[in-house]
Amino acid sequence: EDRALAPPPVQRSSSLLEMRAALAFMFSALCGTTAHGALVEADEFDPSMCDRSFTWELRDWVVDYLRPTVDLGGKASRKRPFHIPNSNKKLALLVNNSYPGPTVSAFEGELVCVKVTNNLLAEAVAIHWHGLHMRGYPAFDGVYGVTQAGIPAQGGSMTYRFRGQAGTHWWHAHMQAMQADRGLKGPIVIHPRADPHKALYQEEKIVTISDEWRNPDECLRAEGAQPGNPVCMEIETASWNGQWGDGSEEYPWPMVSVKQGRCYRLRFIGMMGQAQNFQISIAGHNMTLIAVDGIDVEPIKLSKFNLHAGERFDVIVCADQVPGNYVIEAVYDLACFLETAPAPHMPKVDSCKYWSFLSYEGHQDLPGKASRKVLGGYNAPKGTGGGAKPESVAGPEWDTNKQSSWTMVKNLVPVEEPEKADVQYVLDVGVVGPSFDNSSVPYAMSDRMYMFTEHTPWKKPTTPLLHTKGTCGAEGVPFITIEKEQTVELIINNLSPTAHVLHLHGMSFTVTNYASFSESWCSAGHFECFFLPLALAKKLDCSNARAGDPGTKFPYDAYWGCPYDEERDRKTENLQNPLQKDMVSLWRRSWAVIRFKATNPGTWIFHCHMEQHIPTGQIMAFNLLPDKQPPVPKDVPTEGPCPVWSQAETPTPRAAPRHPMHPDHFV
């Protein structure tokens, strides 16, 4: 089913909005606001202040994991649980009985309120608003242990509120990793007041893509036989807008419906949990990229793009071809070699390719099924009508796993970076021992992952970090306090053979430098790079290679990376309009350099978005501008022994800045 989205209807007259703005300005003059304009709330939240209100109910459901809530009628009707084959049954968590969940739609600057009632039987929940900066509303970022405690099961409720910046975003559970993969995720579209690309299209549609797991609690919760890999396989299957298809009557191909002669803004959202990326292409149709991670870019025509987990790409596609069904293909290229045979500690997969169709309205023919290859995998299904022999497409392929792609796309509003950042941190990403032992090491206590200035895996604070500003209940938690507005540079070294997809909450960043190893000795075609021992790597490819946890012997002695070297790598730095994002892919054994402006008070986590890397510890946090953080509203749930700083009778003292211990990690 297409998930078309029109701009939300205006719920208040402009005069009323102007009056509200005037009253807010007068109140702020009398009572004060935060440094960045968010109104400090009274003791009780007033729902009448909301410009957009949404009501969500969370329930447990038993669904067919190949199309949880899509009902196409006939043999493709949604079935009751006892009619679903056991091999397809999934215990899902759904919002308002829909998957993907309901779309949050608003205009930029509007106060959005989402009342979440948790009627799950046994699990608390927290909802994160991925891509929204939550400026002035850090307590509603929705991260368990950082901005809130969980919303209790069996009737607990919380009303999230925020004013979002324009762009394509998405929401998902952030209580623990697996809840999103069990169904708690959906789109967000914040419309601009003035769209610089409006002349390029007449309609818009949301296109979500996600890997799908019948039992993510089993397949993604723990690591596989080799640290960094999922327990079950690289990928089980994938869906388009909540629907998998194979061309049969029971599981028809997913369709994106278009009218001939019209141009569409397709908002692609990568909602994957384990799959790192999908290479996306549309047969016979050029794609013009206009926005990346919610930020407008100069329009550029592409033939293919690589969409990573958590990323959002907006492209213009014009239905200007002969009517028919045209293949839309998503390829998880990192898993394609597993179609034909398993690799050490990596099981074989059924397919690395997943298809839907751009379907012209009025065209009646239906595409057939995909044919199986002799050695494994499938040949693409054939299009119909004009899609049977599509025209060739123009434009380059855009893949941010490659250094050469980072200067291909430009911000529409140029960004210039200073010659040198105000402060620099070096973050290592890796795995620490001990290795898993069947008889003595429980889940998440072995092969722990980290992303910090020290080898410190994530530890949940006993009281949410924002509620104490890190002064209580945060011993051993990997976070950095930044007390003043400044430009922060992060050098991120991947000291492991596993690629990662990193997401920063609360702000965007620029990518100013990126390693070229994915286009040379450690490319996807050089599979030996995955297993190469450290000693041999130093001789062959990287003289400054460094182990992720020296002295610990993981499989093949292969847990190392080729870190950033100032003398060698500074020459590829780009400070002239570097691309802004809130996600960055970190290639195996590789490095990236990013910068952000520390101007948004709050506690914001930085973490890998591959779900099995979250419970194993690949998270850190930034505690930004603690003196300017707004009070924590009293209806935000908290927990643990520490008082909430803004609700304590005496203010909690502010923590001293947390400086990394090793001098090489702090400048």
Secondary structure as GFF3:
##gff-version 3
##sequence-region A 1 667
A	DSSP	beta_strand	3	4	.	.	.	ID=ss1
A	DSSP	alpha_helix	14	31	.	.	.	ID=ss2
A	DSSP	three_ten_helix	47	49	.	.	.	ID=ss3
A	DSSP	beta_strand	52	64	.	.	.	ID=ss4
A	DSSP	three_ten_helix	74	76	.	.	.	ID=ss5
A	DSSP	three_ten_helix	81	83	.	.	.	ID=ss6
A	DSSP	three_ten_helix	86	88	.	.	.	ID=ss7
A	DSSP	beta_strand	89	95	.	.	.	ID=ss8
A	DSSP	beta_strand	104	107	.	.	.	ID=ss9
A	DSSP	beta_strand	111	118	.	.	.	ID=ss10
A	DSSP	beta_strand	127	130	.	.	.	ID=ss11
A	DSSP	three_ten_helix	138	140	.	.	.	ID=ss12
A	DSSP	beta_strand	156	163	.	.	.	ID=ss13
A	DSSP	beta_strand	167	173	.	.	.	ID=ss14
A	DSSP	alpha_helix	178	181	.	.	.	ID=ss15
A	DSSP	beta_strand	185	191	.	.	.	ID=ss16
A	DSSP	three_ten_helix	198	200	.	.	.	ID=ss17
A	DSSP	beta_strand	203	212	.	.	.	ID=ss18
A	DSSP	alpha_helix	216	219	.	.	.	ID=ss19
A	DSSP	beta_strand	237	240	.	.	.	ID=ss20
A	DSSP	beta_strand	255	258	.	.	.	ID=ss21
A	DSSP	beta_strand	263	270	.	.	.	ID=ss22
A	DSSP	beta_strand	277	282	.	.	.	ID=ss23
A	DSSP	beta_strand	287	292	.	.	.	ID=ss24
A	DSSP	beta_strand	295	302	.	.	.	ID=ss25
A	DSSP	beta_strand	304	308	.	.	.	ID=ss26
A	DSSP	beta_strand	312	318	.	.	.	ID=ss27
A	DSSP	beta_strand	324	331	.	.	.	ID=ss28
A	DSSP	three_ten_helix	333	339	.	.	.	ID=ss29
A	DSSP	beta_strand	353	360	.	.	.	ID=ss30
A	DSSP	beta_strand	384	385	.	.	.	ID=ss31
A	DSSP	three_ten_helix	386	388	.	.	.	ID=ss32
A	DSSP	beta_strand	397	398	.	.	.	ID=ss33
A	DSSP	three_ten_helix	403	405	.	.	.	ID=ss34
A	DSSP	beta_strand	423	432	.	.	.	ID=ss35
A	DSSP	beta_strand	448	452	.	.	.	ID=ss36
A	DSSP	alpha_helix	465	468	.	.	.	ID=ss37
A	DSSP	beta_strand	479	482	.	.	.	ID=ss38
A	DSSP	beta_strand	487	494	.	.	.	ID=ss39
A	DSSP	beta_strand	500	504	.	.	.	ID=ss40
A	DSSP	beta_strand	509	514	.	.	.	ID=ss41
A	DSSP	three_ten_helix	517	519	.	.	.	ID=ss42
A	DSSP	three_ten_helix	527	530	.	.	.	ID=ss43
A	DSSP	alpha_helix	534	540	.	.	.	ID=ss44
A	DSSP	beta_strand	546	547	.	.	.	ID=ss45
A	DSSP	three_ten_helix	555	557	.	.	.	ID=ss46
A	DSSP	beta_strand	560	561	.	.	.	ID=ss47
A	DSSP	alpha_helix	566	569	.	.	.	ID=ss48
A	DSSP	three_ten_helix	570	572	.	.	.	ID=ss49
A	DSSP	beta_strand	580	581	.	.	.	ID=ss50
A	DSSP	beta_strand	583	586	.	.	.	ID=ss51
A	DSSP	beta_strand	591	597	.	.	.	ID=ss52
A	DSSP	beta_strand	602	608	.	.	.	ID=ss53
A	DSSP	three_ten_helix	611	613	.	.	.	ID=ss54
A	DSSP	beta_strand	619	624	.	.	.	ID=ss55
A	DSSP	three_ten_helix	626	628	.	.	.	ID=ss56
A	DSSP	three_ten_helix	663	665	.	.	.	ID=ss57
###
